[in-house]
Amino acid sequence: MLVNDGGNPETLANQTGQNPGVVRISGTSTSTATTETMHQDTSALMERVLERENLVRAYKRVVGNHGSAGVDGITVEELKGYIRDHWENVRQALLAGKYQPQPVLRVEIPKPDGKGKRKLGIPVVIDRMIQQALLQVINPIYDSGFSDSSYRFRVGRSAQQAILQAREYVKTGKSWVVDIDLEKFFDRVNHDMLMARVARKITDKRVLKLIRGFLNAGVMENGLVSPTKEGTPQGGPLSPLLSNIMLDDLDKELEKRGLSFCRYADDCNIYVGSQKAGDRVKQSITQFITTRLKLKVNEEKSAVDRPDNRKFLGYTIAGRKEPRLKPAKQSIKRLKDKVKAICKKGRGRNIRRIAADLTPILRGWVNYFKLSTIKGVFDELDQWIRRRLRDIIWRQWKRPRTRFRNLDKLGLDEERAAKSAWNGRGAWWNAGASHMNQALPNSFFEMQGLLSLSKSMLRFQGMS
């Protein structure tokens, strides 16, 4: 499934410009316009979008993302053949300002917090390639003017940078946070307001019409196509940039007021020195968002609170004078849910195979939360994961006699092994009991290939 295909263009600068062996695409030239030139003149932007080198880069990006097929059923593997047969007509339509994007395929995926589903729109692959080619040209035009406090979908910026900046705000005494949650942002963006902002820096009417065409292409859901009068469907390469363009006015308003903030897509935290200041900021910024941007603030999820009680990009900032970072409770719960699902599927398998399934999840999790300075969270998770695996082993042994025999082989004296094997307790209780910890120590799981979160964190931080 395609999720924000090309949404974060960080790798574009590292991609090669042309690869004749991949696919042949005709364009206006093979030269690449500089950022300075694009800032000076955007009246002939479509020609730059259709430069051969730019198109090949877009093609490679879309194919490399392995996205799903759109409403026409054409896969990324079939894109090369489609281009060979239809590209000249597509190119002429783009140059003439007559290209009509196809509707996107509406799909739903569970939200990370498990509450509800997120709607994604999957464009057809040729539209994805055109969007990507467009993004590569217009992104530099806008990005240089974005706020330094905007971190999502931008070259050289990351969630970790936003989190570290947030911690610095708290460290300087801004120990209250105004947590603003935009309700269904990607579904509610007003097209006219968005296009007015796009047009501030782009004068090529063909490009403006094309972007409007992508916004108005409609969505197919359950076989029926419905028009789209608002919103910018998540799933296309242009959507992230358009969201930053729309919310740049919010950034500029916050900067004009001299406020300390971090924005990561539609997740915005403002740091202030008191609850009274926070209440005042929340009220005025909510009014700005609803009246000036025509967006809705989710009052249930928005709040003025101590950073200790809120989460930002999966982290919680604990303490004030020396604020420390740790994974938020919700992040820990999501990890546990994933581990439980794998362990439940693995009850009939050996521990080494289960550990192999857990490894990419655990490694990705600790890599993201390596900024944490509270090691106890990782130690507790390690203990909990090992207990889950001991639970599986106890269940696999099934009968008391088998349990006795295995405990005896693993080094327990006969009396203790017998008492433990016939104790009549459940698997989870036994998994946490001293006899199973002695029989299956931490070293046993290391030998099975289980990744330790606490040791991995120390390696990431260069402390081991």
Stockholm file with secondary structure:
# STOCKHOLM 1.0

chainA/1-464         MLVNDGGNPETLANQTGQNPGVVRISGTSTSTATTETMHQDTSALMERVLERENLVRAYKRVVGNHGSAGVDGITVEELKGYIRDHWENVRQALLAGKYQPQPVLRVEIPKPDGKGKRKLGIPVVIDRMIQQALLQVINPIYDSGFSDSSYRFRVGRSAQQAILQAREYVKTGKSWVVDIDLEKFFDRVNHDMLMARVARKITDKRVLKLIRGFLNAGVMENGLVSPTKEGTPQGGPLSPLLSNIMLDDLDKELEKRGLSFCRYADDCNIYVGSQKAGDRVKQSITQFITTRLKLKVNEEKSAVDRPDNRKFLGYTIAGRKEPRLKPAKQSIKRLKDKVKAICKKGRGRNIRRIAADLTPILRGWVNYFKLSTIKGVFDELDQWIRRRLRDIIWRQWKRPRTRFRNLDKLGLDEERAAKSAWNGRGAWWNAGASHMNQALPNSFFEMQGLLSLSKSMLRFQGMS
#=GR chainA/1-464 SS CCSSTTCSGGGGGGSCSCCTTTCCCCCSCSCCCCHHHHHHCCTTHHHHHTCHHHHHHHHHHHHHHTCCCCTTCCCGGGHHHHHHHHHHHHHHHHHHTCCCCCCEEEEEEECTTSSSEEEEEECCHHHHHHHHHHHHHHHHHHHTTSCTTBCTTCTTCCHHHHHHHHHHHHHTTCCEEEEEEBTTHHHHCBHHHHHHHHTTTCCCHHHHHHHHHHHTSCEEETTEEECCSBCCCBTSTHHHHHHHHHHHHHHHHHHHTTCEEEEETTEEEEEESSHHHHHHHHHHHHHHHHHHSCCCBCTTTCEEECGGGCCBTTEEEECSSSCEEEECHHHHHHHHHHHHHHHHHTTTSCHHHHHHHHHHHHHHHHHHTTTCCCTHHHHHHHHHHHHHHHHHHHHHHCSHHHHHHHHHHTTCCHHHHHHHHTSCCCHHHHHTSHHHHHHSCHHHHHHTTCCCHHHHHHHHTTCC
#=GC SS_cons         CCSSTTCSGGGGGGSCSCCTTTCCCCCSCSCCCCHHHHHHCCTTHHHHHTCHHHHHHHHHHHHHHTCCCCTTCCCGGGHHHHHHHHHHHHHHHHHHTCCCCCCEEEEEEECTTSSSEEEEEECCHHHHHHHHHHHHHHHHHHHTTSCTTBCTTCTTCCHHHHHHHHHHHHHTTCCEEEEEEBTTHHHHCBHHHHHHHHTTTCCCHHHHHHHHHHHTSCEEETTEEECCSBCCCBTSTHHHHHHHHHHHHHHHHHHHTTCEEEEETTEEEEEESSHHHHHHHHHHHHHHHHHHSCCCBCTTTCEEECGGGCCBTTEEEECSSSCEEEECHHHHHHHHHHHHHHHHHTTTSCHHHHHHHHHHHHHHHHHHTTTCCCTHHHHHHHHHHHHHHHHHHHHHHCSHHHHHHHHHHTTCCHHHHHHHHTSCCCHHHHHTSHHHHHHSCHHHHHHTTCCCHHHHHHHHTTCC
//
